[in-house]
Amino acid sequence: MKPPIPGTPRDPARLIRWGRILAILVPLILYAGSLANDFLIDDEIIITSNIRLAPGQTPREIFRRPEQFADFTLPYYRPLTNLSYWLDGRLWGRRPVGFHLTNWLLHSANTLLTFEFAWRLTRDPIIGLVTGFLFAAHPIHTESVDLVQGRTDLLATLFTLLSLLALRGCVLATRTGPALAAGTASLLALVGAVLAKEIGIMWPALAAGLVWADPETVRKRRGRWGAILAGGIAVIAGYLAVRRIVLGGVLGADLGSLTTPRVGLVPVTLAIYVRLLVWPFSFSFIRTIPAPQTLTEPRVLGAALLAAAMLAGLTALARRNRPAALGMGWALVSLLPVLNLFAIPGFVIAERYLYLPSVGIVLLVATLVRKAFLVWPVRAVQVALVAALAALLIASAATIQVRTAEWGDPVGVYEAMAARSPTSFFVQSNLGLQYLKWGRASDAVDALRRARDLEPDNPVAWNNLGVALAGSGRLEEARQAYERAIALRGG
C-alpha cells in the first residue's frame, strides 16, 4: 500500500474517527431548519398529484410505469426515487416533515461518503476532512436538500459514491471472497444510481477516473477493475433497455436538433455552472438563458475560452496531481448531461443539477489547498490558508441558514424569485397563486396580470387571473377573464 503523504498527522486513525463524526453531524446541524418547512415549489405536485404514490399503488407499479400525474406524464424513469417517496408516504402520510427528514439524512450520508472517498483516494485524512467540510457547507446544495424534489440528486449521488467505494474495495481486497462481495455491491449500487436519476449513466467515466487516479491500484488488479467496469457497462445497457420499454424510447424526450442556438448554449451553460460551483452565493430557482443566435456572440466566445482553459488545467493536473485532476474531471463529466446539448425536460438551468458535480469540485479544492500547505511550509502562508478556508465555511454556513429560511416562507420565496427573474411566467403565476392562498387578493391580481402579459395566449394565465379577480370582488372582470380562457382552450 502506498504510504501516507508527508505532513499527515501522527495519529491519522483518530482524525479519521473525528472526521466521520463531523461528516455526519455538521450537515445535520446546518440543515436542521429544513425540517420545519412545508412542501415547496413543485413538491406538493410531486407528492400529492403523483399517480404512482396514490392509495392502492404498489412498488411494482412504480417500477413498471413512468412518472405520471393527474394532467401530464414526465419522460422520466426514476423508480427508486419514487419508491422512497412511497415509503415516506406510508410512514408519514402527507406530513412534510417526514419527507424533509429523509433528505436531511441523505445529505448527511453523502457528506460521510464524500469524506470517505477523499481520504481513501489520497490516503490523507486532512484532505478528507476538508473535502467533507466543503461538501457539507456548499450553499449550492440548498435546493437539493431543502426541496423534496431534490431527492433525485441526493439518491443518485449516494449510490454513485457507494458504488465507487465498493469498486475500490474490490480492487484492493487480498482475498477472492471479499473481492467478489465488494464487486457485487458495486454493481448493485450502480443499479440504485441509475434507478434514482439518469445521471447514473456517467458511472463508467467516473469509475475509470477513480482507477486511473491510483496507478498503483491499476497495476495490481487489472483483471478485477476491468471486470467491474465491464459489468457496470452491462448494468447501464440493461437499464437503458428497461427504460426503452417503459418510456417507449431510450431518452423519452424531444432532443430537438443540433442547431447553432443549442450548440452555442453548451459553453454558456458550462460557464454558469462553473460560477455557481466556485462562487455559490447567488441563487435563483428559475434562470432564463436566451439561446445564442450565432457562435460568435461574446458570451459564447468567452464561455468557450473558459472551457478551453479548464481542459488545459485538467491536462496539467493529470501530469502533476491525479486526485486533483480526478476532482476536475468528475465535475466536468457529471455536468455533461445537463449542458443543454439536447433539450432537457424541465429546467434549462437548475442548482440541484450541481449536487453530484460538487463532489469533484470540493475534492479539487481540498487537494489543492493541501498541496499549497505542503509546498509553502511558511507559518504566515499556512495561517492565511486556514483563515481563508474558515471564512469561506462560515460564510457558506450563514448562507445556508438564510436560504433555508427563505425556502420556509412560501410567499417570500416567490417574491425573491420574482425579483431575480421578473420575466418568468412560472414565477409570476405561482407568486399570484401564493398571494391568493394567503388572502392577498389585490397582490394576487397584480402578479397574475404580469403572468398574463408574459403569456397572453395561455388559457391557464387567464383562468388564474379570473380566480384572483373573483376573490377580490371584481366579478365582471373575472367573467371576462374566464371567457377568454375558455376561448383559448377552444371551448
PyMOL commands that set and color helices and strands:
alter all, ss='L'
color gray80, all
select helices_A, chain A and resi 12-30+32-36+43-48+51-53+59-64+79-92+96-122+125-136+139-146+148-172+176-196+198-212+215-220+222-247+260-278+298-320+322-338+351-375+379-407+410-420+425-437+441-454+459-471+475-488
alter helices_A, ss='H'
color red, helices_A
deselect
rebuild
show_as cartoon
